[in-house]
Amino acid sequence: MPCAPFIILGTGLLILQTSLFPSFPGWFSQLDPLFVLIVFIAIHIDIIRGAVLTIYFGMLTDILTGIYSGLHPIVYLALLLVIKGLSRPLVLSESPHQIPLVVSSYLFTSCFIYIITSALAPETELLWSWPALFIRFFMLALITTACFRFYSFSMNTFNPKNALQILIKPKHGNRFRT
Amino acid sequence: MLGIIITVLLMIIVATVGRSHFNAPQKFGLDVVGKGQYVVTRIMGGVTNIWSSYIALWGVRHENKLLRTELDKSILSNQEYREAMAENIRLHKLLGFKDSLKVPTITTQIIGRDPSLWFHTLTIDRGTSDGIEKGMPVVTVEGVVGQILETSRTTSKVLLAHDQNSAVNALIQKNRVQGIMKGRGSQDYRLQYILKNADVASGDIIVTSGLGGSFPKGIPIGTVSKVTKSKRGMFQNIEARPTVNFSQLEYLIVILKQNSLVD
């Protein structure tokens, strides 16, 4: 699976998240399909390409959000490594694990950001809010299954092997039978 | 036989001519024919009614469709009119405020918002090509919004004043006591370094002090909402509400400077 389709997809999602979604009413303004994409990449893409993609998304996120450059690439890379490490003993790609995995990944990421920023600027303590976090968890849980299906579909569609199979697919029936 | 029939018919005709009332055979014939007419009339009436109703329904449906389209158009144009009115009022205020500032300014529109849970930034549609530089103050009619954090050629990132990483030199308007207005990450501020002997009460207005050269003096930042004095320490704990509603921002003013504020 090449990285380009994911790069285009992730970039589009980030643009939507920063421009369109904030105008949505209530909790829907906090939809985060890009984070689900990062978890999806961590599960389904090999570690090298996964690292390239997560670093790219981290850098892109740094541009549009936050104030510390390099924070998001580190956090997303750490998340990738943790998920890769966990996916060996556990079957994380199975669908029942998707929602708990995404939610726990978000909690991990939040803790990581909180710890790093507290270390970088101890005088500016971040506001840790469980209610706000739970709303995020809920919204992530709501979209995870649909997002995973869509990303799987995209991955299969843009996979060169599948594309080649479609092109060289033999016609049905025995054309030489008399 | 034919002669007998013709004779009977002639007798009946002669007998009925000049009578004012129907005789029995006439009544019977009328009954029978009348019943038939009634049935046919009812059927025809029913068919006509159904047909006319169907045709009318068709017309009503068509008319309803047209009226709905007209209504939608009217609602849309009404919304556009209201939106244009609201925007006009907003821009009018903004223009008035812009003219009142003695420093050069530039009006910008918000094109993106920070989706993160932890930071509070915005993206605006002006960049270095418009003269915007890092550190420039961003305000609106209501008061201080934040300052420029990063710039590109056509866009800039604004750090909002209520972010934890933001700090603005401020003073209490009524007694000119100076402090630093820090963001808390939530929708309010904390005014720091105000001595315990200073007279501060809920409702006091806080404005920029002009110190540091970043913000012009006298721009509203917030209103004191809570004052507490702990036993320890030299300073009061002062919480303040922003004058700006950060969730309803659309257009902003960037105050340009001749020299860069941050190198």
HADDOCK unambig.tbl for C-alpha pairs under 7 A between the chains (distance, minus, plus):
assign (segid A and resid 17 and name CA) (segid B and resid 115 and name CA) 6.43 0.50 0.50
assign (segid A and resid 18 and name CA) (segid B and resid 112 and name CA) 5.04 0.50 0.50
assign (segid A and resid 18 and name CA) (segid B and resid 113 and name CA) 5.01 0.50 0.50
assign (segid A and resid 18 and name CA) (segid B and resid 114 and name CA) 6.01 0.50 0.50
assign (segid A and resid 18 and name CA) (segid B and resid 115 and name CA) 5.84 0.50 0.50
assign (segid A and resid 19 and name CA) (segid B and resid 111 and name CA) 6.35 0.50 0.50
assign (segid A and resid 19 and name CA) (segid B and resid 112 and name CA) 4.69 0.50 0.50
assign (segid A and resid 19 and name CA) (segid B and resid 113 and name CA) 6.35 0.50 0.50
assign (segid A and resid 22 and name CA) (segid B and resid 113 and name CA) 6.83 0.50 0.50
assign (segid A and resid 30 and name CA) (segid B and resid 115 and name CA) 6.85 0.50 0.50
assign (segid A and resid 64 and name CA) (segid B and resid 114 and name CA) 6.58 0.50 0.50
assign (segid A and resid 65 and name CA) (segid B and resid 114 and name CA) 5.05 0.50 0.50
assign (segid A and resid 65 and name CA) (segid B and resid 115 and name CA) 6.97 0.50 0.50
assign (segid A and resid 65 and name CA) (segid B and resid 116 and name CA) 6.48 0.50 0.50
assign (segid A and resid 65 and name CA) (segid B and resid 119 and name CA) 6.96 0.50 0.50
assign (segid A and resid 65 and name CA) (segid B and resid 121 and name CA) 6.52 0.50 0.50
assign (segid A and resid 66 and name CA) (segid B and resid 119 and name CA) 5.07 0.50 0.50
assign (segid A and resid 66 and name CA) (segid B and resid 121 and name CA) 6.89 0.50 0.50
assign (segid A and resid 124 and name CA) (segid B and resid 164 and name CA) 5.63 0.50 0.50
assign (segid A and resid 124 and name CA) (segid B and resid 165 and name CA) 5.94 0.50 0.50
assign (segid A and resid 125 and name CA) (segid B and resid 164 and name CA) 6.98 0.50 0.50
assign (segid A and resid 126 and name CA) (segid B and resid 118 and name CA) 6.86 0.50 0.50
assign (segid A and resid 126 and name CA) (segid B and resid 164 and name CA) 6.58 0.50 0.50
assign (segid A and resid 126 and name CA) (segid B and resid 185 and name CA) 6.86 0.50 0.50
assign (segid A and resid 127 and name CA) (segid B and resid 185 and name CA) 5.92 0.50 0.50
